[in-house]
Amino acid sequence: MAKYDFDSIVIGGGSAGLTAAGIAANFGAKTMMVEANLLGGDCTWTGCVPSKLLLKAGKVAHQIKKASQFGLLDSEPNIDFQKVIEHVHTVRNEVYEEADRPEIFEEMGIEVVFGRAYFIDAHTIEIQLKDGKSRKVSSRYFFIAAGASAMVPPIPGIDSVDYLTNHNLFDITQLPKELIIIGGGPIGTEMSQAFAHLGSSVTVVDMAPRIMMNDDPELVEILFNELKEQGVKYELEASVKEIQNQDSKIRVVVERDGELQNVDGDSLLMATGRKPNLEGLNLDAAGIEYSKKGITVNDSCRTNVKHIYAIGDISGRYQFTHMCEHMAKVATSRALLKVPMKIDSKHVPWVTFTSPELAHVGATEKDLRENNVHFEVYKFPYSKIDRAITEGETTGLIKVYAKKLSGKILGASVVGSHAGEMISEYALAMKNGVSLRKFADTIHPYPTWSLGARRAADQWYIRNQSTGTVKWIKRIFGYRGDIPDYSDKDRIV
């Protein structure tokens, strides 16, 4: 072991890398972490943190416009977009100082090095340092956490315009008047709402028949209608043919139903997915297998080279911060402790942080039907959640997919306020084998949003009653009330 400079080297200081380095050091491993730019990665600088700040600013602006629903006076918010962006930068820096700055990790005994690393062989990397010098180091184990970046397809004319991606979106200081967003996935959908609330005219272009293709169609439709009502315009089932620079305007030429149409704006956001940061790592020198989707790993995050692991976005598996952290825990435990941990692919929560939020965990209704799984759907609307009524956020629906007799939860989908928090309850229940019966029997405080999750579980009790059973109860105890219509599967109590 002494022949290596380090026990573990982590390449990349984003969510996955920070977690891996921290765990490795906690296990007593001599650890180095190499980062090309700033610690914190996309989540802190160009992803989760700034996007949620922009969404919050937009939501506050929208609430000012709709204040009458709370008995206040509607008014037009006075938006200084430059101050909004300054606020984004301020909070982003606060997060960095609190959680990501190098000194925090150096105090753990981790050597933090800034530069670009690439493999010399399977146990050695060379680091091109910021000062122009280089350094060679070896390690017993490697954890590659180099992340991903915005993927921009080679659309004709794309290089003729100054387009935005999540990497430069949060550095603009002038609010776009007419923003075109190509991509109707989570990033495009979140930013369409944020900018519409802040005053931009927003048009979303996507070749798919609907937005958010990985989510439940019924719930997506609820969100879609909300976004349209809030002013977002859509060009769906539209193939982008060309992008033109029209002096002060940007023109996106799309084809729909065989006809060409023009979508004009003054700014263009490319929300067309992400690609793994493979370039420059010289993976071939270490014999590491990879494809354009990312580094190939097994369910323990190990590559084909047994002492090298790939975690987070660069693996191409799950591009979520929470999964970056989960994969880091799996990989470091497997490598350094020999604990046979595997990625928990059955309980991955997905959340899009629009208003209303959209979330799911486990199997979708489509998955279950395609696999011929017998299940029941239990629904509960937000309009029956008292907390939603008091806060004026009754747009939403909870759907739980479960076994009829046992109440075993197979998956859940939620659209509505605090859906991301609510889906966590279902993830916890599924992970620990909590049935809908046990879920329904668990006391939830009133009035909370999570009480809606419990009331959705209550529907399992209701649906498992029958006319025959109630008749028998009436005869035994001499009850005189009417018998509900238990054959109505849409009945919600």
C-alpha positions as CSV (number, residue, x, y, z in Angstrom):
1,M,0.0,0.0,0.0
2,A,2.9,2.4,0.8
3,K,3.9,2.4,-2.8
4,Y,1.0,4.8,-3.6
5,D,1.0,8.4,-2.7
6,F,-2.6,8.3,-1.6
7,D,-5.2,5.8,-0.5
8,S,-7.9,7.6,-2.5
9,I,-8.0,10.3,-5.1
10,V,-11.2,12.0,-6.0
11,I,-11.4,13.7,-9.4
12,G,-14.0,16.4,-9.2
13,G,-15.3,18.6,-6.4
14,G,-19.0,18.7,-7.1
15,S,-21.7,17.0,-5.0
16,A,-20.4,13.5,-5.7
17,G,-16.8,14.4,-5.2
18,L,-17.3,16.3,-2.0
19,T,-19.2,13.4,-0.5
20,A,-16.7,10.8,-1.6
21,A,-13.8,12.7,-0.3
22,G,-15.5,13.4,3.0
23,I,-16.4,9.8,3.5
24,A,-13.0,8.5,2.5
25,A,-11.3,10.8,5.0
26,N,-13.7,9.8,7.7
27,F,-12.7,6.1,7.0
28,G,-9.1,7.1,7.7
29,A,-8.0,7.0,4.1
30,K,-5.2,9.5,3.0
31,T,-7.2,11.5,0.4
32,M,-6.7,14.0,-2.3
33,M,-9.5,15.9,-4.1
34,V,-8.7,17.5,-7.5
35,E,-11.0,20.2,-8.9
36,A,-10.7,22.1,-12.1
37,N,-12.7,25.2,-11.1
38,L,-14.6,25.8,-7.8
39,L,-15.7,23.3,-5.2
40,G,-19.4,22.9,-5.2
41,G,-19.8,21.9,-8.8
42,D,-23.0,22.5,-10.8
43,C,-25.3,22.2,-7.9
44,T,-23.9,25.3,-6.1
45,W,-22.9,27.4,-9.1
46,T,-25.0,26.6,-12.1
47,G,-27.8,24.2,-11.1
48,C,-29.8,23.5,-8.0
49,V,-29.0,26.5,-5.9
50,P,-29.3,29.4,-8.4
51,S,-32.2,27.9,-10.2
52,K,-34.3,27.5,-7.0
53,L,-33.4,31.1,-6.0
54,L,-34.6,32.3,-9.4
55,L,-37.8,30.2,-9.0
56,K,-38.4,31.7,-5.5
57,A,-38.0,35.3,-6.8
58,G,-40.5,34.5,-9.6
59,K,-43.0,32.9,-7.2
60,V,-42.9,36.0,-4.9
61,A,-43.5,38.3,-7.9
62,H,-46.4,36.1,-8.9
63,Q,-47.9,36.1,-5.4
64,I,-47.8,39.9,-5.4
65,K,-49.8,39.9,-8.6
66,K,-52.3,37.5,-7.1
67,A,-52.4,38.9,-3.5
68,S,-56.2,39.3,-3.6
69,Q,-56.6,35.5,-3.0
70,F,-55.3,36.2,0.5
71,G,-57.6,39.2,1.1
72,L,-54.8,41.7,0.1
73,L,-54.5,44.0,-2.9
74,D,-53.2,42.8,-6.2
75,S,-50.3,44.9,-7.6
76,E,-47.6,44.8,-10.2
77,P,-44.2,43.9,-8.6
78,N,-41.4,46.4,-9.2
79,I,-38.7,44.0,-10.5
80,D,-35.1,45.0,-10.7
81,F,-33.6,42.0,-12.4
82,Q,-30.1,43.0,-11.7
83,K,-30.8,42.9,-8.0
84,V,-32.5,39.5,-8.4
85,I,-29.3,38.2,-10.0
86,E,-27.2,39.9,-7.3
87,H,-29.3,38.1,-4.7
88,V,-28.7,34.8,-6.6
89,H,-24.9,35.4,-6.4
90,T,-25.0,36.4,-2.8
91,V,-26.8,33.3,-1.6
92,R,-24.8,31.1,-3.9
93,N,-21.6,32.4,-2.3
94,E,-23.2,31.9,1.2
95,V,-23.8,28.2,0.4
96,Y,-20.2,27.9,-0.9
97,E,-18.8,29.5,2.2
98,E,-20.9,27.4,4.5
99,A,-20.5,24.0,2.8
100,D,-18.0,23.9,-0.1
101,R,-14.9,26.1,0.5
102,P,-11.6,24.2,0.5
103,E,-10.7,24.9,4.2
104,I,-13.7,22.8,5.3
105,F,-12.2,19.7,3.6
106,E,-8.6,20.5,4.4
107,E,-9.6,20.5,8.1
108,M,-10.8,16.9,7.5
109,G,-7.3,16.0,6.4
110,I,-8.1,16.1,2.6
111,E,-5.5,17.7,0.3
112,V,-7.4,19.9,-2.1
113,V,-5.7,20.6,-5.4
114,F,-7.0,22.9,-8.1
115,G,-6.1,21.8,-11.6
116,R,-7.1,19.4,-14.4
117,A,-6.3,15.7,-13.8
118,Y,-5.8,13.0,-16.4
119,F,-4.7,9.4,-16.2
120,I,-1.1,8.3,-17.0
121,D,-1.9,4.7,-16.1
122,A,-4.4,2.9,-13.9
123,H,-2.8,4.1,-10.7
124,T,-1.3,7.4,-11.7
125,I,-2.7,10.8,-12.7
126,E,-1.0,14.0,-13.8
127,I,-2.5,17.3,-12.7
128,Q,-2.1,20.5,-14.7
129,L,-2.0,23.1,-12.0
130,K,-3.4,26.6,-12.1
131,D,0.1,28.1,-12.1
132,G,1.1,26.2,-15.2
133,K,3.1,23.6,-13.4
134,S,2.2,19.9,-13.3
135,R,2.2,17.2,-10.6
136,K,2.1,13.4,-10.8
137,V,0.5,11.4,-8.0
138,S,-0.6,7.8,-7.5
139,S,-3.4,6.3,-5.6
140,R,-4.7,2.9,-4.5
141,Y,-8.2,3.9,-5.4
142,F,-9.8,6.5,-7.7
143,F,-13.2,8.0,-7.6
144,I,-14.0,9.9,-10.8
145,A,-16.6,12.6,-10.2
146,A,-15.9,15.0,-13.0
147,G,-19.6,15.7,-13.6
148,A,-21.4,16.8,-16.8
149,S,-22.1,19.9,-18.8
150,A,-24.7,21.4,-21.0
151,M,-25.3,19.5,-24.2
152,V,-26.1,21.7,-27.2
153,P,-27.0,19.8,-30.4
154,P,-25.5,20.8,-33.7
155,I,-28.4,22.8,-35.0
156,P,-27.6,24.8,-38.1
157,G,-27.0,28.4,-37.2
158,I,-26.5,27.8,-33.5
159,D,-23.1,29.3,-33.5
160,S,-24.4,32.5,-35.1
161,V,-26.2,33.6,-31.9
162,D,-25.2,34.1,-28.2
163,Y,-27.3,31.4,-26.7
164,L,-27.6,30.6,-23.0
165,T,-27.2,27.4,-21.1
166,N,-27.4,26.7,-17.3
167,H,-23.7,27.6,-17.2
168,N,-24.1,31.3,-18.1
169,L,-27.9,31.8,-17.5
170,F,-27.3,33.1,-13.9
171,D,-24.7,35.7,-15.0
172,I,-27.0,37.7,-17.2
173,T,-28.0,41.1,-15.7
174,Q,-30.8,42.1,-18.1
175,L,-34.2,40.4,-18.1
176,P,-35.0,38.9,-21.5
177,K,-38.1,40.4,-23.0
178,E,-38.8,37.4,-25.3
179,L,-37.1,34.2,-24.1
180,I,-37.1,31.1,-26.3
181,I,-36.4,27.9,-24.5
182,I,-35.5,24.8,-26.5
183,G,-36.3,21.8,-24.3
184,G,-39.3,20.9,-22.3
185,G,-37.6,18.8,-19.6
186,P,-37.0,19.8,-16.0
187,I,-34.5,22.6,-16.6
188,G,-36.6,24.1,-19.4
189,T,-39.8,23.8,-17.5
190,E,-38.5,25.3,-14.3
191,M,-36.8,28.3,-16.1
192,S,-39.9,28.9,-18.3
193,Q,-41.9,29.5,-15.1
194,A,-39.3,31.5,-13.3
195,F,-38.8,34.0,-16.2
196,A,-42.5,34.2,-17.0
197,H,-43.1,35.2,-13.4
198,L,-40.4,37.8,-13.6
199,G,-41.9,39.4,-16.7
200,S,-40.4,37.7,-19.7
201,S,-42.5,36.5,-22.6
202,V,-41.5,32.8,-22.8
203,T,-42.0,30.3,-25.5
204,V,-40.9,26.6,-25.0
205,V,-40.0,24.6,-28.1
206,D,-39.8,20.8,-27.9
207,M,-40.1,17.9,-30.4
208,A,-42.0,15.7,-27.9
209,P,-45.8,15.7,-27.8
210,R,-45.7,17.0,-24.2
211,I,-43.4,18.4,-21.6
212,M,-41.8,16.3,-18.9
213,M,-41.9,13.0,-20.7
214,N,-40.6,11.0,-17.7
215,D,-43.5,12.0,-15.5
216,D,-47.1,10.8,-15.1
217,P,-49.1,12.3,-18.1
218,E,-52.2,13.1,-15.9
219,L,-50.1,15.1,-13.5
220,V,-48.0,16.7,-16.2
221,E,-51.2,17.9,-17.8
222,I,-52.1,19.7,-14.5
223,L,-48.7,21.4,-14.4
224,F,-48.9,22.2,-18.1
225,N,-52.3,23.9,-17.8
226,E,-50.9,26.0,-14.9
227,L,-47.9,27.1,-16.8
228,K,-50.0,28.1,-19.8
229,E,-52.3,30.1,-17.5
230,Q,-49.3,31.8,-16.2
231,G,-48.3,32.9,-19.7
232,V,-45.9,30.3,-20.9
233,K,-46.4,29.6,-24.6
234,Y,-45.6,26.2,-26.3
235,E,-44.5,24.9,-29.6
236,L,-44.7,21.1,-29.1
237,E,-44.1,18.4,-31.6
238,A,-41.9,20.9,-33.3
239,S,-38.6,20.0,-34.8
240,V,-35.9,22.7,-34.8
241,K,-34.5,23.1,-38.3
242,E,-32.4,26.2,-38.0
243,I,-31.4,29.2,-35.8
244,Q,-31.0,32.5,-37.4
245,N,-29.3,35.7,-36.2
246,Q,-31.8,38.6,-37.0
247,D,-29.6,41.4,-35.7
248,S,-31.3,42.2,-32.4
249,K,-33.5,39.1,-32.7
250,I,-33.0,35.4,-32.6
251,R,-35.2,33.3,-34.9
252,V,-35.8,29.6,-34.3
253,V,-37.2,27.9,-37.4
254,V,-39.3,24.9,-36.5
255,E,-41.2,22.3,-38.5
256,R,-44.7,21.2,-37.4
257,D,-47.0,19.0,-39.4
258,G,-44.7,19.5,-42.4
259,E,-44.9,23.3,-42.3
260,L,-42.1,25.7,-41.3
261,Q,-42.8,28.3,-38.6
262,N,-40.7,31.0,-37.0
263,V,-40.4,31.6,-33.3
264,D,-38.7,35.0,-32.6
265,G,-37.1,36.3,-29.4
266,D,-34.3,38.3,-28.0
267,S,-32.7,35.5,-25.9
268,L,-32.3,31.7,-26.4
269,L,-31.9,29.2,-23.6
270,M,-30.7,25.7,-24.7
271,A,-32.2,23.2,-22.2
272,T,-31.4,20.2,-24.3
273,G,-29.8,17.9,-21.8
274,R,-26.3,17.2,-20.5
275,K,-23.3,15.3,-21.5
276,P,-20.6,13.7,-19.3
277,N,-17.3,15.5,-18.9
278,L,-15.1,12.8,-20.4
279,E,-12.7,14.9,-22.5
280,G,-9.2,15.4,-21.1
281,L,-9.4,12.6,-18.5
282,N,-7.3,10.2,-20.8
283,L,-9.4,7.3,-19.6
284,D,-7.9,5.0,-22.3
285,A,-4.5,5.2,-20.5
286,A,-6.1,3.6,-17.5
287,G,-8.1,1.1,-19.5
288,I,-11.4,2.5,-18.4
289,E,-14.4,1.6,-20.5
290,Y,-16.8,4.4,-21.5
291,S,-19.3,5.6,-24.1
292,K,-20.8,8.9,-25.1
293,K,-23.4,8.3,-22.3
294,G,-20.7,8.2,-19.6
295,I,-18.2,6.0,-17.9
296,T,-19.5,2.4,-17.7
297,V,-20.1,1.2,-14.1
298,N,-21.8,-1.6,-12.3
299,D,-24.4,-1.3,-9.6
300,S,-21.6,-0.6,-7.1
301,C,-20.3,2.2,-9.2
302,R,-17.1,0.3,-10.1
303,T,-15.7,0.6,-13.6
304,N,-14.1,-2.4,-15.4
305,V,-10.9,-1.5,-13.6
306,K,-11.5,-2.8,-10.2
307,H,-9.9,0.0,-8.1
308,I,-11.5,2.8,-10.1
309,Y,-15.0,4.0,-9.5
310,A,-17.2,6.6,-11.4
311,I,-19.9,8.5,-9.5
312,G,-22.4,11.2,-10.2
313,D,-23.3,12.7,-13.5
314,I,-20.2,11.3,-15.3
315,S,-21.6,7.8,-15.0
316,G,-24.6,8.9,-17.1
317,R,-27.0,7.1,-14.7
318,Y,-28.8,9.7,-12.6
319,Q,-28.2,13.4,-12.9
320,F,-29.5,14.4,-9.5
321,T,-27.6,15.9,-6.6
322,H,-29.2,13.4,-4.2
323,M,-28.1,10.5,-6.4
324,C,-24.6,11.9,-6.7
325,E,-24.3,11.7,-2.9
326,H,-25.9,8.3,-2.8
327,M,-23.5,6.9,-5.5
328,A,-20.6,8.4,-3.6
329,K,-21.7,6.5,-0.4
330,V,-22.1,3.3,-2.4
331,A,-18.7,3.6,-4.1
332,T,-16.6,4.5,-1.1
333,S,-18.2,1.9,1.1
334,R,-17.7,-0.8,-1.5
335,A,-14.1,0.2,-2.3
336,L,-12.7,1.2,1.1
337,L,-14.7,-1.0,3.5
338,K,-15.5,-3.9,1.1
339,V,-19.2,-3.5,2.0
340,P,-21.2,-4.9,-0.9
341,M,-23.5,-1.9,-1.3
342,K,-25.4,-1.3,-4.5
343,I,-27.2,1.7,-6.0
344,D,-30.8,1.8,-4.8
345,S,-32.4,2.2,-8.2
346,K,-35.9,1.3,-7.0
347,H,-36.4,4.3,-4.8
348,V,-35.0,7.2,-6.7
349,P,-37.1,10.4,-6.1
350,W,-37.5,12.8,-9.1
351,V,-38.6,16.3,-8.4
352,T,-39.2,19.3,-10.7
353,F,-39.4,22.5,-8.5
354,T,-42.1,24.5,-10.4
355,S,-45.2,25.8,-8.8
356,P,-46.9,23.3,-8.4
357,E,-44.0,20.9,-7.9
358,L,-44.0,17.6,-9.8
359,A,-42.5,14.5,-8.3
360,H,-42.4,10.7,-8.5
361,V,-40.7,7.8,-6.9
362,G,-40.6,4.1,-7.7
363,A,-42.5,2.6,-10.7
364,T,-44.7,4.8,-12.8
365,E,-48.2,3.8,-13.8
366,K,-46.8,3.2,-17.4
367,D,-44.0,0.9,-16.1
368,L,-46.5,-1.2,-14.1
369,R,-48.9,-1.6,-17.0
370,E,-46.2,-2.4,-19.5
371,N,-44.9,-5.1,-17.1
372,N,-48.3,-6.6,-16.5
373,V,-48.2,-5.9,-12.8
374,H,-51.5,-6.1,-10.9
375,F,-52.0,-3.0,-8.9
376,E,-54.5,-0.4,-7.8
377,V,-54.3,3.4,-8.2
378,Y,-55.2,5.5,-5.1
379,K,-55.8,9.2,-5.6
380,F,-56.2,12.1,-3.4
381,P,-56.7,15.7,-4.6
382,Y,-55.1,18.8,-3.1
383,S,-58.5,20.4,-3.0
384,K,-59.2,18.1,0.0
385,I,-56.0,19.0,1.9
386,D,-56.9,21.7,4.5
387,R,-53.4,23.2,4.5
388,A,-53.6,23.6,0.7
389,I,-56.9,25.4,1.1
390,T,-55.6,27.8,3.7
391,E,-52.6,28.7,1.6
392,G,-54.6,29.0,-1.7
393,E,-52.6,26.2,-3.4
394,T,-55.3,23.6,-4.1
395,T,-54.0,22.7,-7.6
396,G,-52.6,19.2,-7.3
397,L,-53.1,15.5,-7.2
398,I,-51.5,12.5,-5.3
399,K,-51.4,9.1,-7.0
400,V,-50.2,6.0,-5.3
401,Y,-49.7,2.7,-7.0
402,A,-50.0,-0.3,-4.7
403,K,-51.0,-3.9,-4.3
404,K,-54.7,-4.3,-3.5
405,L,-54.6,-6.8,-0.6
406,S,-51.2,-6.1,1.0
407,G,-51.1,-2.4,0.3
408,K,-47.4,-2.7,-0.7
409,I,-46.4,0.6,-2.4
410,L,-45.0,0.2,-5.8
411,G,-44.7,3.8,-6.8
412,A,-46.1,7.3,-6.2
413,S,-46.5,10.5,-8.2
414,V,-47.5,13.9,-6.9
415,V,-48.1,17.3,-8.5
416,G,-48.8,20.1,-6.1
417,S,-47.2,22.4,-3.6
418,H,-44.4,20.7,-1.5
419,A,-44.6,17.6,-3.7
420,G,-40.9,17.1,-3.2
421,E,-41.3,16.9,0.5
422,M,-44.4,14.6,0.2
423,I,-42.6,12.2,-2.2
424,S,-39.9,11.7,0.4
425,E,-42.5,10.1,2.7
426,Y,-43.3,7.6,0.0
427,A,-39.7,6.9,-0.7
428,L,-39.1,6.2,3.0
429,A,-42.1,4.0,3.2
430,M,-41.1,2.0,0.1
431,K,-37.5,1.6,1.2
432,N,-38.6,0.2,4.6
433,G,-41.5,-1.9,3.5
434,V,-44.2,0.3,5.0
435,S,-47.6,-0.6,3.5
436,L,-50.4,1.8,2.9
437,R,-52.1,0.3,5.9
438,K,-49.2,1.2,8.2
439,F,-48.9,4.5,6.4
440,A,-52.6,5.3,7.1
441,D,-52.2,4.2,10.7
442,T,-49.4,6.6,11.3
443,I,-50.4,9.8,13.0
444,H,-49.7,13.0,11.0
445,P,-50.0,16.4,12.5
446,Y,-52.9,18.7,11.4
447,P,-52.9,20.8,9.3
448,T,-49.8,19.8,7.3
449,W,-49.1,19.1,3.7
450,S,-47.9,15.6,4.6
451,L,-51.3,14.9,6.0
452,G,-52.4,14.7,2.3
453,A,-49.9,11.8,1.9
454,R,-51.6,10.0,4.8
455,R,-55.1,10.7,3.5
456,A,-54.1,9.2,0.1
457,A,-53.1,6.1,2.0
458,D,-56.5,6.1,3.8
459,Q,-58.0,5.4,0.4
460,W,-56.6,1.9,0.6
461,Y,-58.7,1.2,3.6
462,I,-61.8,2.6,1.9
463,R,-61.3,0.6,-1.3
464,N,-60.7,-2.6,0.6
465,Q,-64.1,-2.4,2.2
466,S,-67.1,-4.1,0.4
467,T,-70.8,-3.9,0.5
468,G,-71.0,-7.5,1.7
469,T,-68.6,-6.8,4.6
470,V,-70.6,-3.8,5.7
471,K,-73.9,-5.7,5.5
472,W,-72.4,-8.3,7.8
473,I,-71.2,-5.6,10.3
474,K,-74.7,-4.0,10.2
475,R,-76.4,-7.3,11.1
476,I,-73.9,-8.2,13.9
477,F,-74.2,-4.8,15.6
478,G,-77.7,-3.7,14.5
479,Y,-76.5,-0.5,12.7
480,R,-79.1,1.4,10.6
481,G,-77.1,3.6,8.3
482,D,-76.9,3.5,4.5
483,I,-74.2,1.5,2.8
484,P,-71.8,3.5,0.7
485,D,-71.2,2.6,-3.0
486,Y,-68.0,0.7,-2.7
487,S,-68.0,-0.2,-6.4
488,D,-67.1,3.4,-7.3
489,K,-63.4,3.4,-7.7
490,D,-63.3,7.2,-8.1
491,R,-64.9,7.7,-4.7
492,I,-62.6,9.7,-2.4
493,V,-63.1,10.0,1.3
